[in-house]
Structures are given as C-alpha cells and as structure tokens.
Amino acid sequence: MNKSQTNAQTYRILKIDINGDQQADNEETKDWRFFDEAAANHDGVATSEEIRSFLRSRRN
C-alpha cells in the first residue's frame, strides 16, 4: 500500500466519523475489526494519525 492508498483508506475510514471530530471512536467503528489495534493508546478513539500509522505498519 503506497502513501496515496494509505491516505485514501484513512479518508474512507474517517467518513464514518458521525460527530465530525476528525476521529473515529469505538461506537462509530464497531464493525471495524482492527479498531483496537489502530487506537494505539487504547483510549477508545483512533485519530487520523493513529489510523495512518496503523495502515503504514500493515503495508509490510
């Protein structure tokens, strides 16, 4: 997955951001099986940077 694909996938994930806070919380992503892994600090919220970092780590 290249940078463009990572950004596109991050955008698609954040489209589920119901309350518009530029983050995805565990309620908004209840069907996304990688949410807990992407929310790096396990605070119940995955910021766009956490999502990008998670996707970059999965490129390998």
C-alpha positions as CSV (number, residue, x, y, z in Angstrom):
1,M,0.0,0.0,0.0
2,N,1.6,3.3,-1.0
3,K,1.1,6.7,0.6
4,S,-1.8,7.6,-1.7
5,Q,-3.6,4.4,-0.9
6,T,-3.0,4.9,2.8
7,N,-4.4,8.4,2.6
8,A,-7.4,7.3,0.6
9,Q,-8.1,4.5,3.1
10,T,-7.8,6.8,6.0
11,Y,-10.3,9.2,4.4
12,R,-12.7,6.3,3.8
13,I,-12.4,5.3,7.5
14,L,-13.0,8.8,8.7
15,K,-16.1,9.2,6.6
16,I,-17.8,7.1,9.3
17,D,-16.9,10.0,11.7
18,I,-20.5,10.6,12.8
19,N,-19.9,13.6,15.1
20,G,-17.3,15.3,12.9
21,D,-14.4,15.4,15.3
22,Q,-11.9,14.0,12.8
23,Q,-11.6,10.9,14.9
24,A,-13.2,7.5,14.8
25,D,-14.4,6.2,18.2
26,N,-15.3,2.6,19.0
27,E,-19.0,3.3,18.6
28,E,-18.5,4.7,15.1
29,T,-16.3,1.8,14.2
30,K,-18.0,-1.1,16.0
31,D,-17.8,-3.2,12.8
32,W,-14.1,-2.5,12.1
33,R,-12.2,-5.4,13.4
34,F,-8.8,-3.6,13.6
35,F,-10.1,-0.6,15.6
36,D,-8.5,-1.6,18.9
37,E,-5.2,-2.1,17.2
38,A,-5.4,1.2,15.4
39,A,-6.3,3.2,18.5
40,A,-2.6,3.0,19.6
41,N,-3.1,4.3,23.1
42,H,-6.2,2.3,23.7
43,D,-8.3,5.3,24.7
44,G,-11.3,4.3,22.6
45,V,-10.5,6.8,19.9
46,A,-8.5,6.4,16.7
47,T,-7.2,9.7,15.4
48,S,-6.4,10.2,11.7
49,E,-2.7,10.0,12.6
50,E,-3.2,6.7,14.5
51,I,-5.1,5.3,11.6
52,R,-2.4,6.4,9.1
53,S,0.3,4.9,11.3
54,F,-1.7,1.6,11.7
55,L,-2.2,1.4,7.9
56,R,1.5,2.1,7.2
57,S,2.5,-0.6,9.6
58,R,0.3,-3.1,7.8
59,R,2.0,-2.4,4.4
60,N,4.7,-4.9,5.1
